[in-house]
Amino acid sequence: MNDNREYQCNICNEQREEGQGIRIVTGFICESCEAEMVKTDVKDAKYPFFIHQMKQIFLSENA
């Protein structure tokens, strides 16, 4: 059963259909951001950005 809900990616803020990414708690990460995060080295300039965006998912739950 797929009702084609749309979710906003917590990383790129774009709308994606359910099934085109992963749900984490109440957050959502689209497939393209997930793939980019997985291949990003800890020394890469984007790494701190990804960490910050991921923290937002968990902080919004505990606010």
MMTF fields as JSON, N, C-alpha, C and O atoms, coordinates in Angstrom:
{
  "mmtfVersion": "1.0.0",
  "mmtfProducer": "UNKNOWN",
  "numBonds": 251,
  "numAtoms": 252,
  "numGroups": 63,
  "numChains": 1,
  "numModels": 1,
  "chainsPerModel": [1],
  "groupsPerChain": [63],
  "chainIdList": ["A"],
  "bondAtomList": [4, 2, 8, 6, 12, 10, 16, 14, 20, 18, 24, 22, 28, 26, 32, 30, 36, 34, 40, 38, 44, 42, 48, 46, 52, 50, 56, 54, 60, 58, 64, 62, 68, 66, 72, 70, 76, 74, 80, 78, 84, 82, 88, 86, 92, 90, 96, 94, 100, 98, 104, 102, 108, 106, 112, 110, 116, 114, 120, 118, 124, 122, 128, 126, 132, 130, 136, 134, 140, 138, 144, 142, 148, 146, 152, 150, 156, 154, 160, 158, 164, 162, 168, 166, 172, 170, 176, 174, 180, 178, 184, 182, 188, 186, 192, 190, 196, 194, 200, 198, 204, 202, 208, 206, 212, 210, 216, 214, 220, 218, 224, 222, 228, 226, 232, 230, 236, 234, 240, 238, 244, 242, 248, 246],
  "bondOrderList": [1, 1, 1, 1, 1, 1, 1, 1, 1, 1, 1, 1, 1, 1, 1, 1, 1, 1, 1, 1, 1, 1, 1, 1, 1, 1, 1, 1, 1, 1, 1, 1, 1, 1, 1, 1, 1, 1, 1, 1, 1, 1, 1, 1, 1, 1, 1, 1, 1, 1, 1, 1, 1, 1, 1, 1, 1, 1, 1, 1, 1, 1],
  "groupList": [{"groupName": "MET", "atomNameList": ["N", "CA", "C", "O"], "elementList": ["N", "C", "C", "O"], "formalChargeList": [0, 0, 0, 0], "bondAtomList": [1, 0, 2, 1, 3, 2], "bondOrderList": [1, 1, 2], "singleLetterCode": "M", "chemCompType": "L-PEPTIDE LINKING"}, {"groupName": "ASN", "atomNameList": ["N", "CA", "C", "O"], "elementList": ["N", "C", "C", "O"], "formalChargeList": [0, 0, 0, 0], "bondAtomList": [1, 0, 2, 1, 3, 2], "bondOrderList": [1, 1, 2], "singleLetterCode": "N", "chemCompType": "L-PEPTIDE LINKING"}, {"groupName": "ASP", "atomNameList": ["N", "CA", "C", "O"], "elementList": ["N", "C", "C", "O"], "formalChargeList": [0, 0, 0, 0], "bondAtomList": [1, 0, 2, 1, 3, 2], "bondOrderList": [1, 1, 2], "singleLetterCode": "D", "chemCompType": "L-PEPTIDE LINKING"}, {"groupName": "ARG", "atomNameList": ["N", "CA", "C", "O"], "elementList": ["N", "C", "C", "O"], "formalChargeList": [0, 0, 0, 0], "bondAtomList": [1, 0, 2, 1, 3, 2], "bondOrderList": [1, 1, 2], "singleLetterCode": "R", "chemCompType": "L-PEPTIDE LINKING"}, {"groupName": "GLU", "atomNameList": ["N", "CA", "C", "O"], "elementList": ["N", "C", "C", "O"], "formalChargeList": [0, 0, 0, 0], "bondAtomList": [1, 0, 2, 1, 3, 2], "bondOrderList": [1, 1, 2], "singleLetterCode": "E", "chemCompType": "L-PEPTIDE LINKING"}, {"groupName": "TYR", "atomNameList": ["N", "CA", "C", "O"], "elementList": ["N", "C", "C", "O"], "formalChargeList": [0, 0, 0, 0], "bondAtomList": [1, 0, 2, 1, 3, 2], "bondOrderList": [1, 1, 2], "singleLetterCode": "Y", "chemCompType": "L-PEPTIDE LINKING"}, {"groupName": "GLN", "atomNameList": ["N", "CA", "C", "O"], "elementList": ["N", "C", "C", "O"], "formalChargeList": [0, 0, 0, 0], "bondAtomList": [1, 0, 2, 1, 3, 2], "bondOrderList": [1, 1, 2], "singleLetterCode": "Q", "chemCompType": "L-PEPTIDE LINKING"}, {"groupName": "CYS", "atomNameList": ["N", "CA", "C", "O"], "elementList": ["N", "C", "C", "O"], "formalChargeList": [0, 0, 0, 0], "bondAtomList": [1, 0, 2, 1, 3, 2], "bondOrderList": [1, 1, 2], "singleLetterCode": "C", "chemCompType": "L-PEPTIDE LINKING"}, {"groupName": "ILE", "atomNameList": ["N", "CA", "C", "O"], "elementList": ["N", "C", "C", "O"], "formalChargeList": [0, 0, 0, 0], "bondAtomList": [1, 0, 2, 1, 3, 2], "bondOrderList": [1, 1, 2], "singleLetterCode": "I", "chemCompType": "L-PEPTIDE LINKING"}, {"groupName": "GLY", "atomNameList": ["N", "CA", "C", "O"], "elementList": ["N", "C", "C", "O"], "formalChargeList": [0, 0, 0, 0], "bondAtomList": [1, 0, 2, 1, 3, 2], "bondOrderList": [1, 1, 2], "singleLetterCode": "G", "chemCompType": "PEPTIDE LINKING"}, {"groupName": "VAL", "atomNameList": ["N", "CA", "C", "O"], "elementList": ["N", "C", "C", "O"], "formalChargeList": [0, 0, 0, 0], "bondAtomList": [1, 0, 2, 1, 3, 2], "bondOrderList": [1, 1, 2], "singleLetterCode": "V", "chemCompType": "L-PEPTIDE LINKING"}, {"groupName": "THR", "atomNameList": ["N", "CA", "C", "O"], "elementList": ["N", "C", "C", "O"], "formalChargeList": [0, 0, 0, 0], "bondAtomList": [1, 0, 2, 1, 3, 2], "bondOrderList": [1, 1, 2], "singleLetterCode": "T", "chemCompType": "L-PEPTIDE LINKING"}, {"groupName": "PHE", "atomNameList": ["N", "CA", "C", "O"], "elementList": ["N", "C", "C", "O"], "formalChargeList": [0, 0, 0, 0], "bondAtomList": [1, 0, 2, 1, 3, 2], "bondOrderList": [1, 1, 2], "singleLetterCode": "F", "chemCompType": "L-PEPTIDE LINKING"}, {"groupName": "SER", "atomNameList": ["N", "CA", "C", "O"], "elementList": ["N", "C", "C", "O"], "formalChargeList": [0, 0, 0, 0], "bondAtomList": [1, 0, 2, 1, 3, 2], "bondOrderList": [1, 1, 2], "singleLetterCode": "S", "chemCompType": "L-PEPTIDE LINKING"}, {"groupName": "ALA", "atomNameList": ["N", "CA", "C", "O"], "elementList": ["N", "C", "C", "O"], "formalChargeList": [0, 0, 0, 0], "bondAtomList": [1, 0, 2, 1, 3, 2], "bondOrderList": [1, 1, 2], "singleLetterCode": "A", "chemCompType": "L-PEPTIDE LINKING"}, {"groupName": "LYS", "atomNameList": ["N", "CA", "C", "O"], "elementList": ["N", "C", "C", "O"], "formalChargeList": [0, 0, 0, 0], "bondAtomList": [1, 0, 2, 1, 3, 2], "bondOrderList": [1, 1, 2], "singleLetterCode": "K", "chemCompType": "L-PEPTIDE LINKING"}, {"groupName": "PRO", "atomNameList": ["N", "CA", "C", "O"], "elementList": ["N", "C", "C", "O"], "formalChargeList": [0, 0, 0, 0], "bondAtomList": [1, 0, 2, 1, 3, 2], "bondOrderList": [1, 1, 2], "singleLetterCode": "P", "chemCompType": "L-PEPTIDE LINKING"}, {"groupName": "HIS", "atomNameList": ["N", "CA", "C", "O"], "elementList": ["N", "C", "C", "O"], "formalChargeList": [0, 0, 0, 0], "bondAtomList": [1, 0, 2, 1, 3, 2], "bondOrderList": [1, 1, 2], "singleLetterCode": "H", "chemCompType": "L-PEPTIDE LINKING"}, {"groupName": "LEU", "atomNameList": ["N", "CA", "C", "O"], "elementList": ["N", "C", "C", "O"], "formalChargeList": [0, 0, 0, 0], "bondAtomList": [1, 0, 2, 1, 3, 2], "bondOrderList": [1, 1, 2], "singleLetterCode": "L", "chemCompType": "L-PEPTIDE LINKING"}],
  "groupTypeList": [0, 1, 2, 1, 3, 4, 5, 6, 7, 1, 8, 7, 1, 4, 6, 3, 4, 4, 9, 6, 9, 8, 3, 8, 10, 11, 9, 12, 8, 7, 4, 13, 7, 4, 14, 4, 0, 10, 15, 11, 2, 10, 15, 2, 14, 15, 5, 16, 12, 12, 8, 17, 6, 0, 15, 6, 8, 12, 18, 13, 4, 1, 14],
  "groupIdList": [1, 2, 3, 4, 5, 6, 7, 8, 9, 10, 11, 12, 13, 14, 15, 16, 17, 18, 19, 20, 21, 22, 23, 24, 25, 26, 27, 28, 29, 30, 31, 32, 33, 34, 35, 36, 37, 38, 39, 40, 41, 42, 43, 44, 45, 46, 47, 48, 49, 50, 51, 52, 53, 54, 55, 56, 57, 58, 59, 60, 61, 62, 63],
  "secStructList": [7, 7, 7, 7, 7, 3, 3, 3, 7, 6, 6, 6, 7, 7, 3, 3, 3, 6, 6, 1, 3, 3, 3, 3, 6, 6, 3, 3, 3, 3, 2, 2, 2, 2, 2, 2, 2, 2, 2, 7, 7, 6, 6, 1, 6, 6, 2, 2, 2, 2, 2, 2, 2, 2, 2, 2, 2, 2, 2, 2, 2, 2, 7],
  "xCoordList": [0.847, 0.0, 0.887, 1.653, 0.78, 1.587, 0.666, 0.026, 0.592, -0.301, 0.428, -0.143, 1.705, 2.499, 2.578, 2.47, 2.765, 2.971, 4.283, 5.215, 4.351, 5.59, 6.203, 5.5, 7.516, 8.264, 9.331, 9.826, 9.677, 10.731, 12.039, 12.115, 13.053, 14.36, 14.978, 15.006, 15.469, 16.089, 17.469, 18.029, 18.017, 19.33, 19.201, 19.733, 18.496, 18.398, 17.091, 16.939, 16.152, 14.854, 13.934, 12.955, 14.231, 13.362, 12.293, 12.506, 11.144, 10.04, 10.293, 10.646, 10.112, 10.268, 9.111, 8.539, 8.769, 7.716, 8.248, 9.439, 7.348, 7.708, 8.283, 7.793, 9.302, 9.949, 11.159, 11.915, 11.369, 12.533, 13.534, 14.169, 13.667, 14.589, 14.354, 13.686, 14.911, 14.761, 14.151, 14.388, 13.363, 12.756, 13.594, 13.955, 13.902, 14.634, 13.842, 13.708, 13.319, 12.432, 11.314, 10.542, 11.192, 10.187, 10.819, 10.129, 12.128, 12.837, 12.848, 12.39, 13.383, 13.444, 14.708, 15.062, 15.392, 16.57, 16.347, 16.12, 16.412, 16.175, 17.353, 18.436, 17.122, 18.132, 19.41, 20.503, 19.292, 20.496, 21.338, 22.566, 20.698, 21.449, 22.06, 23.194, 21.311, 21.828, 23.093, 24.09, 23.05, 24.192, 25.388, 26.523, 25.136, 26.226, 26.823, 28.039, 25.969, 26.453, 27.34, 28.374, 26.94, 27.676, 29.076, 30.025, 29.216, 30.528, 31.373, 32.509, 30.842, 31.574, 32.568, 32.213, 33.812, 34.868, 34.759, 34.268, 35.212, 35.123, 35.957, 35.724, 36.916, 37.755, 37.145, 37.651, 36.07, 35.402, 34.717, 34.232, 34.678, 34.063, 32.562, 32.001, 31.902, 30.454, 30.097, 28.948, 31.066, 30.802, 30.147, 29.142, 30.679, 30.034, 28.6, 27.746, 28.338, 26.983, 26.028, 24.935, 26.44, 25.601, 25.345, 24.222, 26.368, 26.213, 25.21, 24.335, 25.335, 24.406, 22.969, 22.06, 22.761, 21.414, 20.835, 19.648, 21.665, 21.2, 20.814, 19.825, 21.574, 21.264, 19.893, 19.18, 19.522, 18.238, 17.062, 16.031, 17.224, 16.165, 15.91, 14.762, 16.98, 16.839, 16.539, 15.829, 17.053, 16.79, 15.344, 14.775, 14.738, 13.342, 12.401, 11.34, 12.776, 11.96, 12.025, 11.041, 13.174, 13.381, 13.207, 13.476, 12.773, 12.641, 11.482, 11.233],
  "yCoordList": [-1.181, 0.0, 1.236, 1.46, 2.03, 3.236, 4.406, 4.444, 5.358, 6.499, 7.712, 8.8, 7.53, 8.569, 9.874, 10.959, 9.764, 10.959, 11.614, 10.941, 12.923, 13.634, 14.089, 14.473, 14.039, 14.463, 15.457, 15.404, 16.356, 17.321, 16.78, 16.428, 16.718, 16.222, 17.193, 18.401, 16.662, 17.491, 18.002, 18.865, 17.496, 17.927, 18.986, 20.087, 18.666, 19.593, 20.386, 21.298, 20.055, 20.731, 20.557, 21.291, 19.601, 19.348, 18.322, 17.468, 18.41, 17.473, 16.202, 16.256, 15.065, 13.762, 12.872, 13.022, 11.939, 10.981, 9.94, 9.628, 9.415, 8.33, 7.184, 6.886, 6.557, 5.478, 5.95, 5.128, 7.263, 7.807, 8.352, 9.38, 7.66, 8.077, 7.275, 6.241, 7.759, 7.042, 7.958, 9.166, 7.362, 8.085, 7.821, 6.678, 8.878, 8.771, 9.546, 10.765, 8.85, 9.428, 10.131, 9.454, 11.434, 12.148, 12.852, 13.542, 12.682, 13.315, 12.444, 11.301, 13.013, 12.311, 12.746, 13.924, 11.787, 12.076, 11.425, 10.218, 12.23, 11.693, 10.816, 10.883, 9.994, 9.048, 9.735, 9.243, 10.868, 11.534, 12.097, 12.02, 12.661, 13.159, 12.005, 12.098, 10.925, 9.749, 9.235, 8.937, 9.134, 8.642, 9.579, 9.125, 10.877, 11.845, 11.788, 11.877, 11.641, 11.561, 10.333, 10.413, 9.208, 7.962, 8.055, 7.504, 8.745, 8.821, 10.012, 10.168, 10.849, 12.021, 11.635, 11.004, 12.024, 11.779, 12.778, 13.891, 12.388, 13.274, 14.54, 15.526, 14.529, 15.707, 16.641, 17.74, 16.204, 17.007, 18.205, 18.116, 19.312, 20.545, 20.384, 21.1, 19.464, 19.268, 18.436, 18.443, 17.727, 16.833, 17.555, 17.068, 18.696, 19.405, 19.846, 19.877, 20.186, 20.551, 19.372, 19.537, 18.186, 17.002, 16.705, 16.372, 16.823, 16.578, 17.565, 17.177, 18.834, 19.857, 19.54, 19.618, 19.187, 18.889, 17.652, 17.622, 16.64, 15.437, 15.758, 15.229, 16.607, 16.991, 17.651, 17.476, 18.403, 19.092, 18.119, 18.441, 16.932, 15.921, 15.543, 15.471, 15.303, 14.848, 15.983, 15.775, 17.175, 18.314, 18.763, 19.184, 18.681, 19.105, 18.213, 18.664, 16.95, 16.024, 16.341, 16.154, 16.822, 17.028, 18.474, 18.801, 19.334, 20.749, 21.0, 22.143],
  "zCoordList": [0.0, 0.0, 0.0, 0.937, -1.045, -1.18, -1.472, -2.523, -0.557, -0.761, -1.336, -1.404, -1.757, -2.405, -1.61, -2.18, -0.305, 0.508, 0.115, -0.326, 0.275, 0.007, 1.317, 2.252, 1.367, 2.538, 2.11, 0.984, 3.008, 2.731, 3.298, 4.475, 2.465, 2.881, 3.888, 3.656, 4.999, 6.026, 5.61, 6.286, 4.529, 4.069, 2.971, 3.113, 1.875, 0.727, 0.71, -0.103, 1.589, 1.706, 0.495, 0.359, -0.382, -1.531, -1.173, -0.312, -1.838, -1.626, -2.421, -3.599, -1.775, -2.43, -2.032, -0.953, -2.914, -2.596, -1.62, -1.608, -0.809, 0.1, -0.722, -1.811, -0.207, -0.941, -1.706, -2.225, -1.794, -2.483, -1.468, -1.702, -0.348, 0.694, 1.951, 1.926, 3.058, 4.321, 5.372, 5.381, 6.253, 7.367, 8.605, 8.886, 9.345, 10.6, 11.633, 11.532, 12.62, 13.632, 12.866, 12.186, 12.942, 12.153, 10.957, 10.207, 10.778, 9.669, 8.427, 8.44, 7.351, 6.071, 5.347, 5.357, 4.716, 3.892, 2.537, 2.45, 1.476, 0.13, -0.298, 0.283, -1.324, -1.79, -2.238, -1.96, -2.929, -3.433, -2.293, -2.338, -1.276, -0.115, 0.669, 1.139, 0.809, 1.508, 0.809, 1.467, -0.509, -1.275, -1.126, -0.984, -1.16, -1.009, 0.396, 0.559, 1.409, 2.785, 2.983, 3.645, 2.415, 2.593, 1.986, 2.543, 0.854, 0.205, 0.679, 0.232, 1.568, 2.043, 3.129, 4.125, 2.917, 3.881, 5.035, 4.847, 6.221, 7.39, 7.222, 7.921, 6.316, 6.059, 5.012, 4.784, 4.386, 3.354, 3.996, 5.124, 3.289, 3.793, 4.04, 4.869, 3.341, 3.509, 4.741, 5.182, 5.291, 6.415, 7.6, 8.117, 8.047, 9.174, 8.849, 9.735, 7.588, 7.172, 7.362, 7.905, 6.917, 7.074, 8.548, 8.925, 9.377, 10.812, 11.401, 12.176, 11.037, 11.537, 11.134, 11.961, 9.885, 9.397, 10.094, 10.421, 10.321, 11.012, 12.458, 12.964, 13.116, 14.495, 14.578, 15.566, 13.557, 13.547, 13.65, 14.24, 13.073, 13.142, 14.591, 15.03, 15.33, 16.717, 17.674, 18.659, 17.421, 18.288, 18.213, 19.221, 17.034, 16.894, 17.687, 18.119, 17.886, 18.675, 20.157, 20.872, 20.631, 22.056, 22.486, 23.642, 21.605, 21.943, 22.882, 23.265]
}
